[in-house]
Structure formats: C-alpha cells, structure tokens
Amino acid sequence: MDTLSKLMNPREEHGISRLTLGEIGNRVSAITIDTKKGGAVKKEILQPIDAVFSGKNRAPNAISSSSTVLTHTDNNHGLIPVHSDMPTSIPSTAADHAAVKVEWMPGHNLLHQREEDMGLLAGLVHPQAPLMDISDDGDAFSKAMLADGVEDVDAEDSDNPQLVSLYVKPIYSYMRQLEKKFSIRPNYLEGTGLTGKMRAILIDWLCQVHGRFHLLQETLHLTVAIIDRYLQVKPCTKNRLQLVGVTAMLVASKYEEMYTPEVADFVYITDNAYTKKEVRDMEQDILRTLDFSFGRPLCLHFLRRYSKAGKVDATKHTLAKYLMELTIVEMDMVHIRPSHIAASALYLSMLVLDGSRWTKNLQFYSCYSEEELIPLAKRLAKLVLKVDSSKFTAVKTKYSASKFMKIAVIPQLKSRILLEMAASEGVPVS
C-alpha cells in the first residue's frame, strides 16, 4: 500500500477510525449553509476536534451524523451531502439551516493530487484558457523586430545579462519616447534677461570644472540637460546662473558617479561666490522643479548603440563624441533631440575619416535615414571649422589633450571637411 493510501485509509493501518490529519488541534470541521438570502454562502467554522465527534456545541436541530455522511460524488469530483429521509421537493424547514457536518469518506481521496483532477477542478471555477506559448529560441524577440536584410547586432549578447539583449530594442524605443517627453524648447531664454552667450560662457566653464574633477562624460551631458530643463521652467537672474550650473553638476554627479564631489568642492570652485547652504537650497529647488525626473536620454546612450550597429572603430566613435560635445555650448541647438545629434555626429565622423556611408543597419537601429542626417551634419561641420576662432575652446582643449585624438584626428579634421566641401559627393558644408 502506498503512502497516500495509508493516509486515506487509517482504519487498515491502526485499527481505529479517525480523520486524515486528525492530530491537528484546530481545523475547518463543519460548514454552515446560509440560504436566507437565496444563495448558498459557505461559512467556515473552526471547532475543536473533540466537539465535532462528541456532539458538543452542536445546534439542537442539527442533522445527525449518520444521515449526513457523504454517500456519493458527482462526475466532477464534487462532494454532495445526501439525506435519504428528506424529499427534495419539500419546502425549507428549520433543519435546512442546521450545520452540516462533513466527514471523511473511506476510499475517497479528498486531496486531489493527480494532474487531471487539478486541471478539472480549475476548469469548474474558470474555463481554462489556452496556455500562452513562452518558448524562446534565444532571440525570438530580436528576430521578430528586425527588418529584411538587417543584421541582429545583439545576437552574440544573449549570454551577458548586463546587456539585456532580449529587451534592448524596446528599451531604446522607450528612450526615444523619453527624449520627446523631456524636450527643450528652442530659444527658451528669450525674454528672461539671460542670453545664449551667457549660457555658452557657463557651459564652457563647466567643461573645465568637469575635467578638473575627472568626472564621467555622462555627468557633463546630464549637467547641461538639467540646466536647460530647469531654466526653461524657472529662469534665474544673471548673478545666480553660476549657482544653477554648479548645482546641476552636483545633482548630475549624484546620479551618474560612484564618488560625488562634496558640496564644499563646488563652493571652492566658484571662489566662494556662494555658500554651502545656497547650493543645498538650489539643489532642492532643482529637484522639485524637475520632479526628480532625470531620465532624459543622453547623446552618449544613443551613440554607443549606433557605433555597435555600424561596427565602427574607436577613432570614429571618439570623433563622434567630440562633435557631440561641440554642440552643448550652442544655444540654437538645445532643442535638437539627443538621438538625432548622435546619429549626425557618427555620420559625419564616418564620412570625413574614410568615406563610409550610412548603412541599412545604421538606418534601422538609429531610425534616421541619410537624407535626414545631412542638414545637421552640415551644421556640425561648420562648428568644427569655426572652433579655432571661437572663444569657447574648452571642448577642443580637452580632446586635444588626448594623445590619440591629437595625433590621429584633430589636425586632419578641418582639411578633410574642406575636401568634402569641394567634392561632388558627401556633405556640402557651404
């Protein structure tokens, strides 16, 4: 005899009659059926086991145990109490409202352990819907979203959970929605007492601070985004513009960096023009104004994706980063979406270094065609040509300090762009 049969047939094992799990002190031992409201509402009653078998605490008009034993079951495994002496057509009496004792019936398994029983019980409550196919061949989501002739650049990343290759396409689709949600108005400083030149001076100075503190590139781009989003909602006076800048970098550092410069460091970098209390107060004001929302995507986020899709080398990727940073001081480019700037920067970088074209892969993953990128690429080329004559040289100085960029890219960039201007193909800068 198997273990379950022994549990369900205790008489054969011990020679005494007892309910399964009868050693438990408190359990549901009786069910009251309330028919006053026209429907059978089951109410569980917790009673000690001794009271159930000795007749204690039983209602005076309760149906006797011998007449309420479960004598048969229906085809759906439901338990039906049967009273042989009571016709089914008689009207409701006081006996109908008495407690009905449910006992264990020898030979009947009250524990539905078999899979077919569990499935049938579930079907009685809710009709069973067809099961959802959750099988995955490793890149089902990627293949379903790819256009014809487009390579799956995430196919080799399935074993790296940090790259979340299964969800990377929906993630970047969501990021494009966020850059629309957290957009910046063009020329938002008009009528505020501040000018684009004041903003350019601030951003150029923050680039130097960023380099002195050795912060991440994401921190710089996020700092600029915080400044623009804050000033378009709550313009400040000229005297407090620098306070907004250093506080925005403090907030961006807390968001991006592992080790954040202290408030005293930002006070020192402003030559004590502001106190630590003023920086903290401005930090609270920025957080409240932006509603603690700092998830606006950055150009760097999109550039990394595009560089992977285009399989570009480090030189092209670094030059594209340089072109993107040239735009942060330009007031007339604050409203351009980060994804568009990243795509145009990479497009121009590929074009001037080795004449590479915008491939089908890049068009699919960037959602920009070559025709859409050419106008912005022209503007980026003009920024490169005028950087030597501009007063805002912090970005160029930072990249020129890099030995790699100084030798391989910067000296030849202007000449290559000028050659593109005279070429019949490519980006006509003029």
ABEGO torsion letter per residue (X at the ends): XBAAAAAABAAAAAGBBBBBGAABABBBABBBBBAAAGBBBBBBBBBBAAAAAAGBGBBAABBBAAAABBABBBAAGBBBBBBAABBAABBBBAAAABBBBBBBBBGBBABBABAAAAAAAAAAABBBBBBBBABBAGAAAAAAABBBGBBBAAAAAAABAAAGAAAAAAAAAAAAAAAAAABBBBGAABGAGBBAAAAAAAAAAAAAAAAAAGBBAAAAAAAAAAAAAAAAABBBBAAAAAAAAAAAAAAAAAAABABBBBAAAAAAAAGGABBAAAAAAAAAAAAAAAGGBAABBBAAAAAAAAAAAAGBBAAAAAAAAAAAAAAAABAAAAABBAAAAAAAAAAAAAAAAAGBBBBAAAAAAAGBBAAAAAAAAAAAAAAAAAAAABABAAAAAAAAABAAAAAAAAAAAAAAAAAAAABABEBBAX
